[in-house]
Amino acid sequence: MTVETTRTMYGWLASSSAITSLVSKPNIRLAYPKLDDSFPCISLIQAAGSNVVRLGYKTATAGTKSRRENMYMQVDIWSKNGYYQVDSIGDEVEKVMASGGATKQSDNHDHDDGTGLYRKIMMFSYINFHDD
């Protein structure tokens, strides 16, 4: 269900008017940007994840096989205009992710002198329950 959860989180970001007022919708993507891309942009990447099945999963009937999906999603915000811009976008990303049920675990700043790109790296955890 990794793809399903990733699409869900992408939908949260791409449908938020607060975010799309700061980052154009085509610049919200499920991949890292290239140097010739336009900025600012947001990339959403699965950092880690696991599935935990409940006792009796193997023998349960279809529709009652319960499992818990633990996802860690990395949201990177990229800009050529400095930390203020990535932090402003990051504040909105945090609100949208929290409203969807994701919890921010950490964030960090990065700057690449060679490309001149500023980046805010945010890590979110998300728990999704499934009945297969």
Number of C-alpha atoms within 10 A of each C-alpha: 11 15 9 9 17 17 14 13 20 19 12 16 25 20 13 14 12 15 23 17 10 15 20 15 17 11 18 22 17 15 11 14 18 7 10 6 9 15 17 22 24 33 18 22 18 17 13 12 14 12 16 12 16 12 11 11 16 10 9 13 10 11 9 13 17 17 17 15 17 17 22 20 23 21 23 24 28 27 21 17 13 14 19 11 18 24 15 12 24 21 11 18 21 18 15 19 19 14 11 13 14 21 17 18 12 11 14 10 14 12 16 9 8 6 9 13 19 22 24 21 19 20 21 21 19 19 17 14 13 15 12 12
